[in-house]
């Protein structure tokens, strides 16, 4: 039979009373994130196209590429059309002002 400690709730300090987390939690999270970033999170992954170590950046790129392609396929033609139309209008106004 294990005895559990009762949960204690710390009163926020005046310096961090508006935040969602305590200063102690913020310090711990900051320390953990610093270690993660300093180590350039590397994991082993068997993939023929890569040398064996895959960084968080590699994983993010792999996940974002298909989403970016879909977004570009849906939106790029419209964006280009609007930009070209604006430039043509500018040139037309310049020509009329001469």
Backbone torsions as a table, in degrees:
resi	resn	phi	psi	omega
1	UNK	NA	123.9	-178.7
2	UNK	-98.3	145.5	176.3
3	UNK	-103.3	127.0	-179.9
4	UNK	-96.3	139.7	176.7
5	UNK	-74.3	140.1	177.3
6	UNK	-67.3	143.9	-179.3
7	UNK	-71.6	129.2	177.6
8	UNK	-108.0	143.5	179.8
9	UNK	-112.1	121.5	179.8
10	UNK	-83.2	138.5	174.6
11	UNK	-75.7	129.8	-178.6
12	UNK	-64.1	145.6	177.1
13	UNK	-76.5	161.0	-178.7
14	UNK	-65.2	-28.3	-179.1
15	UNK	-69.5	-27.7	-175.8
16	UNK	-126.7	27.4	-175.5
17	UNK	-70.1	-20.4	-179.8
18	UNK	-90.4	-12.5	-176.7
19	UNK	-80.3	164.8	178.6
20	UNK	-85.8	-18.4	-179.9
21	UNK	-126.0	157.8	-179.8
22	UNK	-75.2	165.3	178.8
23	UNK	-62.4	-37.9	179.8
24	UNK	-63.7	-43.6	178.4
25	UNK	-66.2	-40.9	178.1
26	UNK	-61.7	-42.1	178.2
27	UNK	-63.2	-43.6	-179.6
28	UNK	-64.9	-42.2	179.4
29	UNK	-66.0	-40.3	178.8
30	UNK	-63.2	-43.3	179.0
31	UNK	-62.2	-45.0	180.0
32	UNK	-63.8	-42.0	179.3
33	UNK	-66.6	-38.6	177.7
34	UNK	-61.5	-42.7	178.3
35	UNK	-63.9	-41.5	-179.9
36	UNK	-63.2	-46.6	-178.9
37	UNK	-69.9	-36.8	-179.7
38	UNK	-67.3	-32.0	-178.2
39	UNK	-85.6	-4.7	-177.0
40	UNK	46.9	53.7	-179.5
41	UNK	-9.7	108.8	-179.9
42	UNK	-122.9	132.5	177.1
43	UNK	-125.4	158.0	177.6
44	UNK	-88.3	136.7	179.1
45	UNK	-150.2	128.3	177.8
46	UNK	-83.0	107.6	178.9
47	UNK	-146.1	124.0	-174.8
48	UNK	-59.4	-32.1	-176.1
49	UNK	-77.6	-12.8	-176.3
50	UNK	-118.7	165.4	-176.0
51	UNK	-80.4	0.6	177.7
52	UNK	116.2	-31.7	179.0
53	UNK	-104.6	130.2	-177.8
54	UNK	-121.1	126.6	-179.7
55	UNK	-88.5	168.9	175.7
56	UNK	-59.9	-36.7	177.4
57	UNK	-61.1	-42.2	178.3
58	UNK	-61.6	-44.4	-180.0
59	UNK	-63.6	-42.7	179.3
60	UNK	-62.6	-44.1	178.9
61	UNK	-60.6	-44.5	179.2
62	UNK	-60.8	-37.4	-179.3
63	UNK	-76.9	-33.8	-175.3
64	UNK	-81.9	-28.4	-176.1
65	UNK	-54.7	-50.9	-179.3
66	UNK	-63.9	-38.6	179.4
67	UNK	-66.5	-41.3	179.2
68	UNK	-65.0	-40.4	179.1
69	UNK	-61.8	-45.4	179.4
70	UNK	-61.8	-45.6	-179.5
71	UNK	-61.9	-44.7	179.5
72	UNK	-64.4	-41.0	178.4
73	UNK	-60.3	-37.4	-178.0
74	UNK	-80.9	-33.2	-169.4
75	UNK	-111.4	-26.8	-174.5
76	UNK	-60.7	-44.3	179.4
77	UNK	-57.9	-42.0	179.2
78	UNK	-65.9	-40.3	179.1
79	UNK	-63.0	-46.6	-179.8
80	UNK	-64.2	-41.8	179.9
81	UNK	-60.3	-44.4	179.2
82	UNK	-63.7	-43.5	-179.5
83	UNK	-65.2	-42.3	178.8
84	UNK	-64.9	-41.4	179.5
85	UNK	-61.7	-42.3	178.1
86	UNK	-61.9	-43.6	-179.6
87	UNK	-65.6	-40.6	178.6
88	UNK	-64.0	-40.9	178.1
89	UNK	-63.0	-41.5	177.3
90	UNK	-59.6	-49.2	-179.7
91	UNK	-62.5	-38.8	179.3
92	UNK	-64.9	-42.0	177.3
93	UNK	-63.3	-41.0	178.6
94	UNK	-61.8	-41.6	-179.2
95	UNK	-66.4	-37.0	-179.6
96	UNK	-72.4	-30.1	-179.9
97	UNK	-73.3	-16.0	-178.4
98	UNK	-77.5	NA	NA
